[in-house]
Every structure is written in structure tokens, then in C-alpha cells.
Amino acid sequence: MKTLNFLYDKMALFLLQHFQDIFSNRGRTYSTAHPPRPELCDSCGRSLVNNNSTVFVCGHGYHIDCYHGKCTHCEEF
């Protein structure tokens, strides 16, 4: 039980630090050399005005046909 409590506390501290880092970096920069382009597909460059597209948390957007299982600019998404 002592090991479980230790792991619980360690995970809580990790998550707290991780989200503090995210919060302190918001609006400053992106974690990619290719910043998102508002309302444009990050694969083909055409407009995302129709309903057959999605925008991810990282800000990059893709048409359904242009998306191939992950964001091509961010490894996390």
C-alpha cells in the first residue's frame, strides 16, 4: 500500500507540473515548426469551411480525406 501511495503522489505531482507548463506557455509559441493556419487544411491548404473537416487540440486542422491517422506536424496528436 505504501508503494501505491508513493506512485499516486508522484503521478499527481507530474500532472500538476505538466499542466502548469502548458498554462504558462499558452499563447506564446507552438511545439512545432509549422504553426496552425486558421481555417485552412494543414495538408492541402484549402479552406475548412465545410463539415468534412476537424481541428485538433494542437490547432492543426485537416479535411477528412487529408487526415492519415495523426497530425503530420505534431507527434502527440
Backbone torsions as a table, in degrees:
resi	resn	phi	psi	omega
1	MET	NA	-34.5	179.8
2	LYS	-63.6	-40.1	178.5
3	THR	-64.7	-40.5	179.5
4	LEU	-63.8	-42.6	177.6
5	ASN	-63.7	-40.4	177.5
6	PHE	-60.7	-46.7	179.9
7	LEU	-65.0	-37.8	177.5
8	TYR	-61.7	-48.2	179.3
9	ASP	-63.8	-40.8	-179.9
10	LYS	-64.0	-42.8	178.6
11	MET	-65.5	-40.7	178.8
12	ALA	-61.1	-43.7	178.2
13	LEU	-66.1	-39.6	177.5
14	PHE	-60.8	-48.4	-179.0
15	LEU	-64.7	-40.0	177.6
16	LEU	-59.8	-47.7	179.2
17	GLN	-63.9	-41.6	-179.1
18	HIS	-61.0	-46.5	-178.8
19	PHE	-74.4	-27.7	172.8
20	GLN	-66.1	-39.8	177.1
21	ASP	-63.2	-43.2	178.3
22	ILE	-62.2	-46.5	-178.9
23	PHE	-62.7	-42.0	-177.8
24	SER	-71.8	-20.9	179.9
25	ASN	-98.2	-0.2	-176.2
26	ARG	-63.4	137.1	177.9
27	GLY	76.9	-6.9	-177.3
28	ARG	-89.5	-48.3	-172.8
29	THR	-158.6	170.3	176.3
30	TYR	-110.0	158.8	-179.7
31	SER	-90.5	27.9	-179.0
32	THR	-144.6	155.8	176.3
33	ALA	-78.0	-8.4	-178.2
34	HIS	-115.6	88.3	-179.9
35	PRO	-62.5	149.6	177.9
36	PRO	-60.8	147.8	176.5
37	ARG	-109.7	116.2	-176.4
38	PRO	-55.6	128.7	174.3
39	GLU	64.4	15.8	176.7
40	LEU	-122.8	144.5	176.3
41	CYS	-68.7	129.4	-179.2
42	ASP	-78.6	2.9	175.9
43	SER	-105.0	-55.3	-175.0
44	CYS	-102.3	-16.7	178.1
45	GLY	85.7	-0.6	178.7
46	ARG	-83.0	166.1	-176.6
47	SER	-65.1	146.8	177.7
48	LEU	-103.4	32.0	-174.2
49	VAL	-74.3	-18.4	-178.5
50	ASN	-89.3	176.2	-175.9
51	ASN	-85.5	1.8	-179.1
52	ASN	-98.4	43.3	-179.1
53	SER	-144.7	166.5	178.3
54	THR	-145.6	149.5	175.8
55	VAL	-118.7	129.8	-177.0
56	PHE	-89.2	171.6	179.1
57	VAL	-57.8	-33.6	180.0
58	CYS	-69.1	-12.9	179.5
59	GLY	99.4	-14.8	178.4
60	HIS	-77.3	139.7	-179.0
61	GLY	-121.8	150.3	-177.6
62	TYR	-142.6	147.0	165.4
63	HIS	-70.2	153.3	178.8
64	ILE	-55.8	-40.8	-179.5
65	ASP	-71.0	-23.0	-178.4
66	CYS	-90.2	-16.2	-176.9
67	TYR	-83.4	130.3	-176.9
68	HIS	-122.8	43.1	173.4
69	GLY	95.4	-15.0	175.1
70	LYS	-162.7	160.6	176.1
71	CYS	-67.0	128.8	-177.9
72	THR	-75.7	-10.3	-178.1
73	HIS	-108.4	-20.8	-179.1
74	CYS	-125.6	125.7	-177.7
75	GLU	-73.9	-20.5	-175.9
76	GLU	-78.5	-19.6	-173.2
77	PHE	-116.4	NA	NA
